[in-house]
Amino acid sequence: MVSYKVTLFTGNRVAAGTFNHVFIKLVGTEGESERKWLVGFKGASAFIRGAESSFTVCAPTSLGKLVLVEVDKKSLLLFPEDSWFLTKVEVKSPDGDTFTFPVHRWISDSSVHRFREATALRIIDDQHHLGRYSREQELKEREEDYRWHVYAEGIPHCIKADGPTSLPCEVQFSFTKTTEFLFTASSGLSELKLKGLDGCKKGWTNIDDIDRVFCCKQTDIADYVQEHWKEDSFFGMQFLNGVNPILIRRCTELPRNFPVTDCMVFPCGQMSLAEEIKKGNIFLCDYKHLDGVKTNTINGKKQYLMAPLVLLQKTEDKKLMPIAIQLKQAPAEDNPIFLPTDPEYDWLLAKIFVRSADFSEHQLNTHLLRTHLLAEVFAVSLLRNVPMVHPLYKLLIPHTRYTLQINFLARNLLISEKGSFTQFAASGGEGMMTILRRSLSAVTYTSLCFPDDVAERGVQDVPNYYYRDDGLRLWEITYRFVKGVIEFYYKNDEEVQQDSEIQKWISDIFKHGFLSQACTGIPQSFTSVAQLVKFVTMVIFTGSAQHAAVNSAQYDYGGWMPNTPISLKRPPPTKKGVANEDTMLETLPDVNVTVQGMATLWLLSKQSSDFVPLGNTPEQHFSEDTPCEFIKNFQAELEEQSRRIKARNKKLEVPYKYLNPEEVENSVAI
């Protein structure tokens, strides 16, 4: 008889333990053990939260190289079947070799679950029928657990689920996350002390009333926004470092539908648009995806959403100043081009309509589509097509944490028929789907790869663009980490081409995420190591840094409603010189729309107590020394970058903190 020391590690998280009977079988290249009931001196406490319990499993002869373990559990008479979070299994052979079997998942039933050895990879699987069976069995089960669903035609597909609890246990919220999310969602209005106002369907009669509501919940940046929201320099700055910093691009020629003249923007003849464009000083923001969208009806009142064009100039003092705004796409006599020299409320209202348009563009395209929905596609394809011991799975699984459940909740609580976005945003309902479809048709691989996007938009040298600076640095750090790990496992391009699992992964992404549109430039297969490295970097960056940049600032810049109205209830001025403060107040959303918007933005901006920052993972998926060393280097570089950002922010009037690695969550989890 030969003896194997088997150690099982129960996760250190709420409700991770089990009081059920646990059984294990060892499978090797030269045989397998009997199914063994794991019972020892610890008794019922062997598998409590955080426990590490060792047992002896015997076999008549050596099992050879261990390739998998089979684990199952059975309920007891006194203890009903429960859920158990098993982190990993370690087995020490009689020869002194240690085999690690990563699990990192909930076991909630009495089925037999098979887990492969961490370094088994392709060689073992190709050479041994047990390895192939394990791989095929695992992926067959995962294909059943992670099925595609078409939520709406023309947008990325999602996971098929009847409710949060019907999702596989391994991707559900932790107890802590569930409790905090439900509390924050239910108490959002009361925490903001807005209870009672959420039913008020009247308009605002003076700006001081908005101020009194806003004072219920403030942040340092939100306070700054309230004080400076009318200023042109602050309006321009938000295109660089606000919640939607990806729209702005250098203007190389004026759009034909934006007939701005030198006399309009340079009335004293001090310079010309042609000269400024040639110098690279003119920038454009175009909200064309919003053109002609059917708008919502809220409180029985038609709402208004424009599709503006905004022209900005980089000044000698390194500010970005708006110089012209056209609120509709088609030039017309009743669609004037508004200028900073116009009467105060004409110009202010024009900026308010731009900020309201930016809310819809940001929420639906920049935030929902380009981070949440794409991150879900990346995750579902990974979980369907890539086995747990595959290096790609180990590399990406930390960046899928909570994504599937938070997206299910978003579909249910925000964009469903009764969702808060549908009910209270100008673009809610039919218009929302129109914008999502148009936005997806405009997504390109270039726009998802941060350095390429910066270059394509021509904003490499715009001063004080901290989103760009911090994003480029985070992309570089992430790229080096991914390159090291990928090149450790793939020695040449041929190995990438022959890996059927990563080919299926990208094929599903192309089909279900980008609806098989070749014009996006999304790879349909991987042909080289370099191509794989870049794509994986993009996936990690999208679900971590990019999401943080467009999510975390929502309450800071939207909490003061006049800066980011989620809807407007009067059409824009068709001629100049008639608007006043009353016009502005009558245009702003009703009281209940305002407070519902504030509460939602507060919820979406609030960090959970089990937040996991970029580069950190509660579970260790890699067992080899080299990738573990790459992880340490990755973490060290992120820490250094965090120090740089903190030092810079001390010198800034408005700190840019959203891409500080300490503030960047590892995945789309809120």
Salt bridges, closest charged atoms under 4 A:
GLU32 OE2 - LYS25 NZ 3.26
GLU70 OE1 - LYS25 NZ 3.99
GLU70 OE2 - ARG114 NE 3.22
ASP72 OD2 - ARG35 NH2 2.77
ASP82 OD1 - LYS73 NZ 3.66
GLU90 OE2 - LYS88 NZ 3.09
ASP109 OD1 - HIS113 NE2 2.80
ASP125 OD2 - ARG116 NH1 2.07
ASP125 OD2 - ARG135 NH2 2.20
GLU138 OE2 - ARG142 NE 3.29
GLU170 OE2 - ARG105 NH2 3.67
GLU170 OE1 - ARG142 NH2 3.40
GLU191 OE2 - LYS606 NZ 2.98
ASP209 OD1 - ARG212 NH2 2.19
GLU227 OE1 - HIS228 NE2 3.85
GLU231 OE2 - HIS228 ND1 2.85
ASP232 OD1 - LYS351 NZ 2.62
GLU276 OE2 - LYS279 NZ 3.81
ASP342 OD2 - LYS576 NZ 2.96
ASP358 OD2 - ARG355 NH1 3.58
GLU376 OE1 - ARG411 NH1 2.84
GLU430 OE1 - LYS294 NZ 3.51
ASP452 OD2 - LYS534 NZ 2.71
ASP453 OD2 - ARG457 NE 3.01
GLU456 OE1 - ARG249 NH2 3.17
ASP461 OD1 - ARG250 NH2 2.87
ASP469 OD1 - ARG468 NH2 2.87
ASP470 OD1 - ARG648 NH1 2.66
GLU476 OE1 - ARG473 NH1 3.82
GLU487 OE2 - LYS483 NZ 3.14
ASP499 OD2 - ARG122 NH1 3.53
ASP499 OD2 - HIS390 NE2 2.76
GLU501 OE2 - ARG135 NH1 2.00
ASP508 OD2 - ARG384 NE 3.51
ASP508 OD1 - LYS504 NZ 3.19
ASP508 OD1 - HIS512 NE2 3.96
ASP556 OD2 - LYS657 NZ 3.87
GLU586 OE1 - ARG570 NH1 2.52
ASP590 OD2 - LYS301 NZ 2.72
ASP590 OD1 - LYS569 NZ 3.31
ASP610 OD2 - ARG401 NH2 3.39
GLU619 OE2 - ARG13 NH2 2.49
GLU637 OE1 - ARG480 NH2 2.50
GLU640 OE1 - ARG643 NH2 2.82
GLU662 OE1 - LYS646 NZ 2.87
